[in-house]
């Protein structure tokens, strides 16, 4: 299941339980800051331009901190994605400046949420049991940093927002 949903393998990192793995080439076409999903007769842009700008800024700041040898930065999640029919949730904090990989807390509904990288392009193809696509929680506002959400999620077995 893990490979099917493209979570990067676990690796040592500054944040307990996170995986800061090498990044892959761009997965989003140039000029595309988000992925359009068809939901019924309307399209939902999973990552709007303003959210992409914030995610990219966080990704650049994280890369700069890592290049300097500093501890990983602990951002508040910028966006919450979820499946309404599959109990999957993603709280994303960063977008890799080189491609379509986002970093955040990922819960596939199996009771073991983890920090890692996910492909936004591949997320657009994920469907739940009823065939419903991933949606963005348009009302989500993070109150804590990703490490706080991760600690609570590990203790409870699912993401609590």
N, C-alpha and C positions, 0 to 999 in steps of 0.2 A: 504494500500500500504506500509506503514511504517513497519508493522510486516513482510510482505512478503519479504522485503529486509533486515531485521534483523539489523535495527539501534537501538542502546541501547536507553532506555527512557531518556529524559532530566533530569538532576539533577544539583544542585548547584555545582559550581566549581570555580577555580581561574580565568580561562579564560571565559569572557563573552560569554554565549551561548554554552559552551562546556559541555559534559557530561562525567565525569570521574567516571564510575560505576565500581562495583566489577567485577573482571575478572573471566572467566569460565575456566575449564580444557582444556588441549591441544586439538586442533581440527586438527592439522597437524600431520601426522605420524612422528615418530622420524627419524631424518636424512633428512627430507624434508623441505627445506627452502623456497620453492616456489610451486606454483600450475601450472601444465602444462595445457594449453588450446589447443584444436585442432582448428586451423584456416586454413580451406581448407585442404591442404595436409601437411602443416607444423605445428609444435607445437611452441607456444610462451610461454615462461616461464614468467608469470606475475611478479613474484618477483625473480630476479636472486640472486645468492648467495651473491654477493657484496652488492646489495640493501638490502637483508635480514640482513646482518651483520650491516649495518648502521641503519636500522629500529630497530633492536634488541638493539643496543647500545643506541639509543634514548629512547627506552622503559625502559631500565635498569636505565638510568639517570633520567628519569621522575619518576620512582618508588622510587628511592633513594631520590629525592627532596621531594616527597609527604610524605615519611616515616619520613623525618626530619621536616616536617611541613612548608617547603618553598613554595613559589608561584610556580605554574605550569611553566615549562620551555616552551619557545616559539620557537620551531624548524622551520627551513625551510622544506618544503615538500621534501621528498626523491624520491617519485614516483608519477606519474599521470596515473591513469587508466581511461578508458572511453569506452562507447559503441558508435559505429559509427552510429547506427540506432535508438537510444533511448534517446539521449540527457542527458545521465547520466555521471557524472564525479566524481572521487574520487582523492583527493590530500592527500597522506598518509605521516605521520611524524614518526610514532612509531609502533612497533610490540610488543605485550605482550610477555615477555619471557616465560610465562607459556602456551602459546597456539597460535592459529591462528587468534587472534583478532588484528586488526590494528586500530590505531586512526588517524583521519584526518578530512578533510572537505569533506562532502558528498553532492552531488547535484543530485537528482533523476529526474531532469527536470521538477519539479513542481513549481518552482519559489521561493523556500524557502530552500536554502542550509544551512546546519548546521554542527557543529562539533560533532563527535561521534565515537563510535566503530563499526566496521563492521567485519564480518567473511570472511576471505579470501577464505575458502573452499566453502562457499555458494556463494561468488562472481563468482566462476568458473562456476556455473550453470546458472547464469543470462544470458538471451538472450534478444536482442532488438526485434522490430517489424518484422524485416526480418530474425530473427533467428541467427543474428551474435553475436559472443561471445565478452566478454570484452577484450580490448587490452591495452597494455602499450604504452604510448607515449615515444618512444625510444629517442626522442630529447629534452625532457623536462628538463629544468634546472631552479630551483626555484631562483627567484630574491629577494623574500621577505619572512618573517616568515608567519606561518600559520594564525596568528591573523590578519595580513594585508590582506591576501587573503580572510579570512572570512569576514572582514569588507566591502571590495569591493563587495564580492558576495552577502552579505545581502542587500547592497544598490542597486545593479543591478538586483538581483533575479536569478543570475547564476554565476558560477565560471569563472573568467577571468584570463587567464594565458598569 
